[in-house]
Amino acid sequence: MKDLKSTPCSLEGISNRNSRVDNGHSLTRMSERGKVLIVEDDDDSRRGLQLALGASGYAVYESHNVGSAIAAIRAHKPDIILLDLGMSDGLHGRRLLTWLGSRQDCSPLPVIVISGASSTHSIDEALAAGARRYFVKPVSLPKLLDAIEQLVPRRGVTPDALDRRRAGELVGR
């Protein structure tokens, strides 16, 4: 098994796809919602998430394996990570969760796992390793966006203001 500390961290495979999208948001506007790193080895799944999150106003960075994810975390300092557990490069997503938990500079970084593994054991193991949420593929986009917003409040919005806004939504204001 590879040690993540010795894994080369090249920027190959990472792209910043937060340039203008069909909804016309500028780069500045998009980054107001936060920066999301998608760690997914399936190109179609990664691209679908990128398009949905970009259209929702997030700055999106992509990584196709654990090694490039570490480099992206260091380079872009995302606000949240969406992580697939099964990576084709031989390094499992749980290893990235363990690495994040061992780093004081990364430990508050929320991770949402999006995986095809639906067993209770897989879910419990990911949550015990530090994942904040777990979604089984195919993921419901509205539920995913809600989870991201709960874990990453909009820039410039204090937690108190966010709580007041959510309370207002609950009572129909």
Secondary structure, DSSP 8 states (H G I E B T S, - for coil): ---GGGS----TT-EE--S--TT---HHHHHTT-EEEEE-S-HHHHHHHHHHHHHTT-EEEEESSHHHHHHHHHHH--SEEEE-S--TTS--HHHHHHHHHH-TTTTT--EEEEES---HHHHHHHHHTT-SEEEESS--HHHHHHHHHHHS--TT--HHHHHHHHHHHHTT-
